[in-house]
Every structure is written in C-alpha cells, then in structure tokens.
C-alpha cells in the first residue's frame, strides 16, 4: 500500500514576519517494501517529515494519502488509530516501558489492537524470534543491553505487522558492532517479510545500505539517490 | 477482559515503580483514613457516653410521665402526680435500672446564711446502681442506706452557708399538706462538681427522710429510669406520655449534633489537606512520565487508554489506602476500646459541665460500621478530585511529535 505526500509544507510561525519551514513543497512516495532513509543535517527537517508521515503533526498545506485515501486532516483519534493499524515505530532511545518485560512491551500494541490472547502470544513469540531474543522475553528493559533493548523495540514495531515502520535515528545510541547488527536485522526483516522502513539517520553505514536516500536540506528534498 | 487485565497489571506496576514515593502517598492516605475513622468513632462513642452520663444524672433518654404532667394543675403539685407502678418499672424489657426520688424546693440554713436549694430524697441502694452521684462526694461520705436525717451539700453551698462535715443545717419548706416542713439534718458529705451553679443549688438526703419532712405518703415519688432506647422504638405505655430527651433538652441535642457535624468538618479538612499533598505528588509522578505517555500515543495508545491507566493506578492506590486505613482505624478504635480514654486528660483533671450537669466520662470507643464504608467513599471522592488536574495536564500533552 502506497504512502504519498503531495506538495506538503509545514510552517512553524512564531510571528507574522518570523516563519520557519519544517517542510517545504515535499513530494514523496513510499512504496510497499521500500527501505529508505531521510538524511540531512540537524534542523534540516528530517524529523518533521517523519512526524508528518506519522500524523503526529498536521501539514500547513499539501496532501497526504495512504493507499489512495486522503488522511491529511483526520482527527487526533483517527490519526492515533491509523498509526496503530498501519505503522510501527522505532526510537533512538528505544522508549520501552520499564515496568513491562520485553515480551509485555511487544504485547502492548497488540493489546491496544484488542487481538485474541492466543494470537497475541503467537505474535509476541514470532517477533522475539525475528530479533533473536526468544529466551529473553521475561526480562525487564533494565536487564537488557542497549542493543537488546533496541531489538525489543524493533520486535514491538513489527509485531503488529505494520505497512510502514518509521525509525528515528535507530542506531545513534549503539556501539559500532551492535549498530551493524541492528542494520543487518532491518535488512533481513525487509527482505524476508517485505516490511517497509523509513529511517531518519545520520549513520553512514545505514545510509549506505538503504535503497532510497532522500537528502533533506532547508526543509526540502534536495536530492534522491537510488542504490538499487 | 484481556485488555483490562493487561491495563491493571500495567497500572499496578506503574504504581510501584517508585516504591518510596508510593509508600509515602499510601502512608499519608492510610494515616488520614485511620485517624478519620478513629476520630468519628471517638466522636460517636464520646457523644453517646457523655449523653449516657448526662442522662443518667438527669432523666433518662426519655421522660415517661403522667399524660397530664405538663398541665398547669399537675405542675402546681410537684410531688403529687401519679407515677408508674413498680410492676411496670420492673419490666426489664422496658427499663434497665430504676430508682425512686422526691424533690422539693426548700430553704437551708447554716451558721451564717440561709439559701434556697432543691432538696432531693434518694433511694440510696438503687440510686448507686443508676447514677454515679457518690463519685462526686470528695469530702466526707455519701448518704448511708439505713441512715436518717443525713444530708450532703454542694461544696460551694456549704462554703456560702458556712457549714462543715458533722455540723447540722436547718431545712424549711412547704409540706404536701400545706404545713411548714422543717427539721435539722447532719451534713455527712460535700459534693464537688468542679464549680458551677450546681454546687450551690443542690442538696440530697434519704428518700424516707425527705418523704417524712414533706408529709408525703410512701407511694408518692418520681421514678428515675435508665434504658437505652437509641436502637428501639418509643415504648407504648397506657396512660403515660413519652418525651424524648431531644425534645426535653433541645439545647443539648443541638450541641451533640453540632459536635457530630463539626467532627465531620474536621475530617473533611484533614482530607483536603491530605488531598492537596497527594495532588502535588501525583502531578510530579505523572509529569515525570510525560515522555512515556507521548511514546504510548505515538505507538497508538489513545488519550482514553492513558486516562484509564492513570485512573486504575490511582484507584489501586486508593483501594490499598482504604484497606489499610480501615484496618488502622479499626485497630486504633479497638485499642481505645480496651483502654478507654479518660476525658480528664483533656481538661486538666476537671470535670465537664454540660447543661448544668457534671460529667467525668471515660470514653470506651466502639466501631461504627457505617463509617467503614462512608469514609472510603469520601476518600475515593477526594482521590478522584485530586487526580483530575494532573491527569488533564498529562493527557493534554500526551499527543506529541517524535
């Protein structure tokens, strides 16, 4: 299912004279199975683009569609439901719930979707297996290393079988080897299950391994490179 | 149901993620609840005990009189009205304790002065079972059961007419037959009511002595009865009128009600103070997790889900507080049931004077069942009010960008 941004702009307006563009005339298509990265210096607008895609902020102008359906101005509740139904999220600092075990963290969005207990169990086991943490489901986040926590975060994102996974600087907090392992995991998930990933990153190793790179500068897509 | 169970598990663990803080919140609620329960039980038991003591000295929870007692004619012949027969009085289903009394206004003369007082004749043996008048005799002795022409006076009265133990006083009054009643009485004891008007306006002698002085036949007397009618309907007795003490003593009734309402007011003030502290702590607790709530919203948790999780968390806190608070309240009450509180510790050893009566109650606390659900309801209400503002702030800010 295709996600599309058409002439999308986001203006942060402190005053009449003081307008700041977070995104400017963005045209972007994310196809099913894409493995893309938004790249650019700090303040270039990468995160604004992720937020627009996720429906966490509304565009000032332009149109967003998902599977042909206009989702530009859905209500807050509709956007939250849309994220739950179609998206997964991976954060730089993992954002795991410290009071829940790894398995329960993965279970969390599945509970929000109100799935049957049997299906939840199966999906949690499947997700833990995909990230190589089958034996660590009972551990709390504080009992896991940074890399393991990020794996749990990835498992939580894929457990809902989303159409799009948005990852904000997923390797930024990890050491070199762990970061490479995580990148390999992303590639494997993309290849094995055709999961669609959009990264916001500075990590050159990740940039080198994605298929599409969108260079963002001054809130605009300056350049697109297709590694395929 | 699965989702709800998950929500409860999530909320419960969140409640204990900072155990020290939760313990402090819990402790403040438990102590507040326990103290409120103890205070209400103390107020209820104290009021009951005070009224019991008061009414025992006075006229019982209800005054049972001849139907015409308050008619003008009857009031003119104070000691000449019909009374309940001993047969009826002996009905224990109606009355716990009874005694006979006669009263008459008389003049009493000592070495230096003559004053008007109310002289009461007492059936000594039965009186001691019903009232604690003997405990008020601080100098000398109480009237002897088989004695004759003995008198006990209020301490102030004795000072004013200048008599001492062992000396004689002259008593002059109007007998029932209209003649002048007069005789000499030996002072055997002085009553110490801790001051007040009663000490200079009361005198007591034996029943037979008083009847003889006032030329009254033995069948003329008042019946003083004691019975707890608080949980029972008014007795239906032929030919007599029953008047509750609330009607007879409206000022006292208002005082007791005022104390009850005031106790509730104090309890509510305690809750408000505890709630303000709790609200502040909840605000800190919730705001510390703001980023977490934002992440939950990004993942797909609606504001209503986050609200529910916070509500359950605070509900669990309240429930734990109420369970332990109820237990603490019960324990404190039970402790004060085994070891009753002597009110004198609050009055520097002085008795309490209510409506002209002297009371020295020792309050034995009893648990009042309804408080054990009324107080929890109040706690839940205050906790709910307490969390509204912190919750609104958090939920408002839960929708946020990455």
Interface residues (C-beta under 8 A of the other chain):
Chain A: X47 X50 X51 X54 X56 X57 X76 X77 X80 X81 X83 X84 X85 X87 X89 X91 X95 X97 X98 X99 X100 X104 X107 X108 X109 X111 X112 X113 X114 X117 X120 X156 X160 X166 X168
Chain B: X2 X3 X6 X7 X9 X10 X13 X14 X17 X291 X292 X295 X296 X297 X298 X299 X300 X301 X302 X303 X305 X399 X400 X401 X402
